[in-house]
Amino acid sequence: MHPQVPTELIDAARNGGSADVERLLEMVWPDAYRLARAIVTQTQSAEDVAQEACVTVFRSIASLRNSDAFRTWFYRIVVREALKQKRMQTSSTALSPDAAYCEDRSALVDLYRALGVLSDRQRIVIVLHYFENLPSREIGRILHVPDATVRFRLMSARRRLYPLLAELNPSLKKKGEEIYAV
């Protein structure tokens, strides 16, 4: 999460301070939206997902037993809401660029086209690992899967992404197999 949410604020929100919950939600909203946007691919749907996740946090923060577990708990809520939204979408749509992710819009288009071919499972681990900078252990806790499963999904997603990105960006072809070492 960017920036780090103070434990004191999480504790205050857990103890029923509605102003504290609102401040907490203001801090985590950008992370909720960014993660949702990467999973559901449509701006309006991502806003809906982030909003639903924040409503869930508002209603359930008192049940959080440990403030240190907030980040994992929060990401789990966002991922669950995003997957629920994806299941409800009747038509498959291509990813569209959003300026919130990248200054170079051409690179952004390439990235979203490539991410669009990944399965939901692969896309989620890529987003959590590279966009949110989470280690595989924490991603595993969020998704309720073993660390090894997360690492396998990352590896297989990279293998699918590299040829697509290399095709879209010829400068990657010069680097050869280096992407597999990431």
N, C-alpha and C positions, 0 to 999 in steps of 0.2 A: 504494500500500500504506500502510496505517495501522497502527502508526507506521512510519517509515522503517527498513528493516533495515540495520544497520551493515555496511559493506563488509568490515570485519575479521571479522565473524561468518560471512559468506558465504565468505570466503577460508579460514577455519579449517574450515568444513564441507567445502569442496572438497578440502581436504588430508587428509580422512579422519578427522577427530575426530568420533566418534559422539555424544559429549555435545554438541558444537557443532551437529551436524545436528539433534539433538533440540531444542535451544534455538531454532534457526532455524525448525523446523516449528511449534513453539509460537507463534512470532511471526506466522507466515503463515497458520496455521489459520483464524482469523476471516475473513481475506480469501478464502481458498479456499471456505469454507462460504458466505459471502455471495454470491459470484459464482455458485457452483454452484446455490444456492437460487433465484437469479433466473432461471437458465436452465432447470433441470429442474422447478421449481415444487413439488416434494414434499419435505417435510422429511427423510424417511428416505432418499430418493434423493440429496438434496443432501449428506447426511452421508456416504453411500457414495462419491459423486463426490469430495468433499474428501479423504476417506481414501485413495482410489486415487491422487489427485494427490499427496498427501504421500508415499505409498509410492514413486511414480515419482521424486519429488525425492530421497528417501532413497537410492534405487538409482542415480540418474543424476547426482547433484550433482558428482561427481568429473569428469564429462565436460564440465561447463560451462566454457568457455574463458575467459570474462571475467565477473568479478563484477558489473560495471556492467550486464550484460545479464540479470541474475537476474530482475528484475521482469517483463520481457517473456517470458522463458523460462517462468517460473512461471505467468503468466496463460495462456499458450498451452497448457500442460499441463492446467490446470483446464478451459479451454474445450473442449479435445479430449475429455477424460473426460466432461464434461457432455453433449456432443453424442453421444458413444457411448452414454451412459445413456439419453438421450432416444430414440435409435433402438431401444433394447431395450425401452422401455416399450410395451406393447401397446395400452393404452387411453389416450385423451386425457383428461386431467383438468384441471379449472379450477384456476387459481392460488388458493392459500389464504393468508390473512394470517399473518405471523410477526412477533412483537413486536420482533425484533432490528432491523427496519428503521425503524420509525416509532412515535412515541408516540400519535398520533391514529389509532386503529384504523379509524375510518370512512374516513379519507383513504387509509389503507393498502389497504383492501378495494377502493376505487375504483381505485387505482393498479394493483393486481394484476389486476383485471378487465380494465382497459385493456391492460396489458402482455400479457395472455393472448391477445389477438387478433392480436398482431404475429407475423410470421414469426420463426423462430429467428435469422436473420441480423439482422433489425431489433432484436429484443430484446437480442441480445448487444451491439450497438454502443450502444444506449441505456444498458444496465447499465454497460458499461465507461466510457462517457463521463460519465454523471451519478452513478452510484453510486461508481465508483472514481476519478473525476476525471482520466481519462486523455485526452491530446490525440489528435486523429485520426491523427497520424503513428505514435504508439505502438500505437494500436488496429490500424492497418494492419499493423504488424510482427507483432503477436500473431496476427492472422487471415490473414496472407500475402496482403493485398490492398492496392491503391494507396490513398493518402490520400483521393483524390477519391471512391473507392468508399465509403469510410467516411462521408464528408460527405454523399454522396447517400443512403446508408442512414439516416443521422440525420435528414435532411430528410424523407424519405418516412415514417419512423416518427413524427416529430412531426406530420406532416399526418394520419396515421391516429389518433394519440392525442388530438389536440385535440378533435375532435367528441365522442369517447367521454367524455373527462374533463369537457367542458363539459356534456354531457348528465347526467352523474352529479353534477356540482358547478355549480349555476347561477351562482355568483359568477364563474366563468370566462367565461361568455357576455358579461359586461360588458367584458371585456378585448379582445374581438374577435380580430383577427389578430395580436396581439402575440406569441403563442407562436411564430409562424413566425420571428420575429427572434432567438429564443434561440440 
